[in-house]
Amino acid sequence: MQYIILLLSVLLTPLSHAIDWLDSAEQLMQPAASSSAEQAAPASGGLSDMLVQGLGVTQTQASGGLGSLFSLAQSTLTAGDFSSLRSAVPGMGGYLAATPASGDSGGLMGTLGQLGGAAGAASTVAQQFSSLGLDAAMIPQYIDTVSRFLQSSGGQQSVELFKKGIAALL
């Protein structure tokens, strides 16, 4: 019965939510080493703290900016590639949940965001950073920090997956 409910839930859930939900469901089915609340929140002492200490941003700005980058990667990578990337980042679900809404701002940035493709993706991330009170010029600093973190936590393959996922920003 549990498996039928799980299968129906997955089939009726949008893909972006299904990945998070499957991770949670998998934890419920197996003996948990940590609580699901710990998995949902960004890991303290980890990636977001590197940004807070290294760039002087707030925890909210760090988590939201990471969410913007990882959301872009999630929308670009295959489910399998994103799952591999996700496994190298403790607290990924918390970062994704902290992603700011992209909003419908007017002007050139709003128009670019609606175009799609690389220009649209870059514009959307820039808008999200702006909504956090961050300048778009900080995006490369976030990317460098994430790349260093991934190199130490998941190796070169994780770095390459991340950069593939955010190629529109590079």
N, C-alpha and C positions, 0 to 999 in steps of 0.2 A: 504494500500500500504506500509506504514511504517513497518508493521509487517511482510510482505512478504520479504521485503529487509532485515530486521533483521534476519529472519529465514534462508534465503539463505546465508547470511554472516556468521552466526554461523556454518552452515553445511559445508561451504567451508573453514573454518579457523581451523588450528591445535589447539588441546585442550589447549596447554599452552598459546596461544594467545587469545583463545576464552573467557577464564575466565576474563582476563583483559578487553577485548572488551565488554563483557556483562556488566561488572561493569560500563564502560563508557556509554554504551547505556542506561542502567537503569537510570543513572543520567540525561541523556538528556530527557528521557520520563517523569521524575518527576520534580517538581519544585526543583531547586537546592538550597541547603543551602550554598554550596561553589562551586567555579569554578572547572572545570575539571583539570585545571593547578595545583591547590592546591592538588588535589588527586594524580596527577602523580608524584609530587615531594615528597621526604621524608619529613616528618613533622619535622620542626625545633623545638627545645626545647624538642624533644621526644627521641626515642630510639637511634638514631645515635648520638645525643648530649651526651647521657649517656656514650657511648663508647669513644667519643672524650675526654670528661672530665675525665672519670674513667681510661682509658687505655693509654691516650696520643697519640692516632692515629689521622690521618687527617680525615676530613669529607668524602673524597673520599674513604679512607680505611675503614671507618665505614660503609658507604653505600654499598660498594662492598662486604665486608665481610658478612654483613647482607643479601645481595642479594644471596650470595653463599649458606648460610644456608637455607634461605626461598625457594630457587630454589630446593634444595634437598628435603625439606619438600613437596613442590608442586608436585615433581615427585614421591613421595612415598605415600602420603595421597590420599584418595578418593577426588573427586571434592567437595563433601559436607563438609568433614572434613577440607579441605584446605580453603573453604569459611568461615567456622567458625573461623579458625585461622586468616585469613585475616582481618576479622571484628574487631579483637582485636589489630591490628597494623595499626595505621594511617600512610598513605604514603607507604603502602606495594608495590604498583605499581612502585614507584620510586626506592625502594630497588631492586625489581626484575629486573628493567631496568639497574641498576648499576652492575649487576652480571658480573664479568669478563668472557671472553671466556676461556674455559678450555684448549684449545690448544692441540697440538700433540707433547708434549715433549718426548724425547727419554728416554732411561734408564729404571730403575726399576719403577719409579713413572709413566712414560708414559704407560708402560706395564700393571701395576695395574689398571690404569684408564680405559684401554680398556677391562678389564676383566668383568666389571659389578659387581653387587652384592655389599656387604658391603665394600669389599676391594677397588673396583672400585669407589664407592661413596666417601669413605674417601680420596682416592688418588686425585680425581677430586677436592674436596673442598680444599685439601692441595695445589694443583697446583694453584687454583684460589687465595688463600691467598698469595702464593708466588708471583704471578703476580702483586699483590697489594703492594709488599714489606713487607709483614707480614710473620712472622714465623708460621709454623703450630702449634707450642706450644701455640699460642694465641687462637686457636679454642675453647678450653674449657672455656677461659675467656669470649669470645663472647657468648657462650652457657649460661653461668651463668648469664651474664648481660641480655640477652633476657629473660631468665626464670624469673628473678626478675621483669622485665618490664611487662611481661605477667601476672604474679601473681597479680600485682597491677591494670592492665588494663582489663584483661579478666578472671581472676580467675584461679583456679586450673585446670579446664577443658582445658583452652587454653595452659597452661604449659604442660599438658599431651599430647595434640595433637602435640605440637611443638616437644617434646621429641620422640613421636612415629614417626614423620616425619623425624627426624635426627638420628634415632636409629643406623644407620650404623656408626655414629661418637662416640657413647657412649660405 
